[in-house]
Amino acid sequence: MTRLSAENEVIAVLGKHGGATIPIPVDSIAGALGIRVVYQDLPQDISGLRYRDSDLEVIGVNATQSPLRQRFTIAHELGHWRLHQGNNVRVDREVRLNFRIDAVWDSEEIQANRFAAELLVPRRAFDRALLEEWAYVRPYDSNAKRLRLLSAWLHRYNYHSAHTALGGLAPVTRVKNLRGKYI
């Protein structure tokens, strides 16, 4: 699955169930899809799971993890729901990138992660911020000058801007936590 196909899948879901207002209400989207979200204390290495049978769809979320991690887990499991409908049970364990664990290379996990990333921060929302906060915020003498200022804007956006989808944190706070040390 490419970034573009993830974007198209998310557009289809948001078009029917969520709009594109940040933060995306992933729990409400799950409910609108008939999927029950259940919060339970799970072993720390299990972030979430998805279960389905003919009468029931459930996303289980580790109640001991941070609310931001829980939102990602719901979005990730919605990705499995949308993309991998043949699987009745899916358990997602936390994966640390410094080890070679099969889940890191599992194509379905990669696809669900792309879907989740696109769902939580839709490209259209980022593009809108880019246009409104950088490209058209003021007249520039030249395109070259506008491009020179792009790196400063990206730095401010990623390091100093509060993002509602991240609970008021800047994106860089999540990058520092790639090894499983979620805030």
BARO-961385 format. One record per residue (C-alpha): residue in one letter; x, y, z. Coordinates in steps of 0.1 Angstrom, whole numbers, padded with zeros to 4 digits, always signed. Example, Ala and Ser with C-alpha at 12.3 -4.5 7.8 and 13.67 -1.06 7.14 Angstrom:
# residues 2
a+0123-0045+0078/s+0137-0011+0071/
END
This chain:
# residues 183
m+0000+0000+0000/t+0014+0034-0010/r+0009+0067+0008/l-0016+0076-0019/s-0037+0045-0015/a-0037+0050+0023/e-0049+0085+0017/n-0077+0073-0006/e-0088+0047+0019/v-0089+0074+0047/i-0107+0098+0024/a-0134+0071+0019/v-0138+0066+0056/l-0137+0103+0066/g-0162+0111+0038/k-0188+0088+0053/h-0180+0090+0090/g-0158+0117+0102/g-0150+0148+0082/a-0115+0162+0084/t-0115+0183+0115/i-0084+0178+0136/p-0084+0159+0160/i-0100+0132+0140/p-0126+0114+0164/v-0113+0079+0158/d-0134+0064+0186/s-0166+0080+0171/i-0156+0067+0137/a-0152+0032+0151/g-0187+0035+0167/a-0202+0048+0134/l-0188+0017+0117/g-0204-0005+0143/i-0171-0013+0160/r-0171-0014+0197/v-0140+0001+0214/v-0131-0015+0247/y-0104-0003+0270/q-0088-0030+0292/d-0056-0034+0312/l-0035-0055+0288/p+0001-0067+0291/q+0023-0037+0284/d+0037-0052+0252/i+0001-0054+0237/s-0011-0021+0224/g-0044-0033+0210/l-0063-0060+0192/r-0092-0064+0168/y-0117-0091+0169/r-0146-0099+0145/d-0171-0125+0140/s-0204-0125+0121/d-0222-0105+0148/l-0195-0085+0166/e-0166-0062+0158/v-0144-0051+0187/i-0112-0030+0190/g-0095-0037+0223/v-0072-0009+0235/n-0046-0011+0263/a-0061+0012+0290/t-0026+0015+0307/q-0011+0033+0277/s-0012+0070+0271/p-0043+0086+0255/l-0021+0095+0224/r-0010+0059+0221/q-0046+0047+0225/r-0057+0070+0196/f-0030+0056+0174/t-0040+0021+0183/i-0077+0027+0174/a-0066+0043+0141/h-0043+0014+0134/e-0069-0012+0142/l-0094+0007+0119/g-0067+0003+0093/h-0068-0035+0098/w-0106-0034+0097/r-0106-0015+0064/l-0077-0032+0047/h-0075-0068+0060/q-0111-0080+0064/g-0103-0117+0062/n-0086-0117+0096/n-0109-0125+0125/v-0084-0117+0153/r-0054-0095+0152/v-0032-0088+0183/d-0007-0059+0179/r+0023-0060+0202/e+0045-0030+0207/v+0076-0032+0185/r+0109-0016+0192/l+0127-0006+0160/n+0161-0014+0174/f+0153-0051+0172/r+0146-0072+0141/i+0112-0084+0150/d+0089-0099+0123/a+0061-0074+0130/v+0083-0046+0118/w+0085-0062+0084/d+0049-0075+0083/s+0032-0058+0053/e-0002-0057+0070/e+0013-0039+0100/i+0030-0014+0077/q-0003-0008+0058/a-0022-0004+0090/n+0004+0021+0102/r+0001+0041+0070/f-0036+0041+0073/a-0034+0053+0110/a-0009+0080+0102/e-0031+0093+0074/l-0063+0091+0095/l-0048+0110+0124/v-0032+0137+0103/p-0048+0137+0069/r-0026+0151+0042/r-0053+0176+0033/a-0051+0191+0068/f-0013+0194+0066/d-0016+0209+0031/r-0041+0234+0044/a-0018+0244+0073/l+0011+0247+0048/l-0008+0270+0026/e-0024+0291+0053/e+0006+0294+0076/w+0035+0296+0051/a+0028+0298+0014/y+0001+0325+0014/v+0006+0341+0048/r+0022+0371+0031/p+0035+0383-0002/y+0070+0371-0011/d+0094+0390-0034/s+0102+0357-0052/n+0096+0320-0051/a+0132+0315-0041/k+0126+0336-0010/r+0095+0317-0002/l+0114+0284-0005/r+0142+0296+0017/l+0116+0303+0045/l+0101+0268+0042/s+0127+0252+0064/a+0121+0277+0091/w+0083+0271+0089/l+0088+0233+0090/h+0111+0236+0120/r+0085+0258+0138/y+0056+0235+0128/n+0074+0203+0139/y+0092+0216+0170/h+0072+0245+0184/s+0036+0242+0173/a+0010+0227+0195/h-0010+0201+0176/t-0045+0192+0188/a-0041+0157+0174/l-0011+0152+0197/g-0028+0166+0228/g-0012+0200+0224/l+0023+0186+0218/a+0047+0193+0189/p+0053+0164+0165/v+0090+0161+0175/t+0078+0149+0210/r+0066+0117+0193/v+0097+0111+0172/k+0118+0111+0204/n+0096+0082+0216/l+0100+0058+0187/r+0115+0031+0210/g+0082+0026+0228/k+0086+0052+0255/y+0053+0069+0248/i+0043+0101+0267/
END
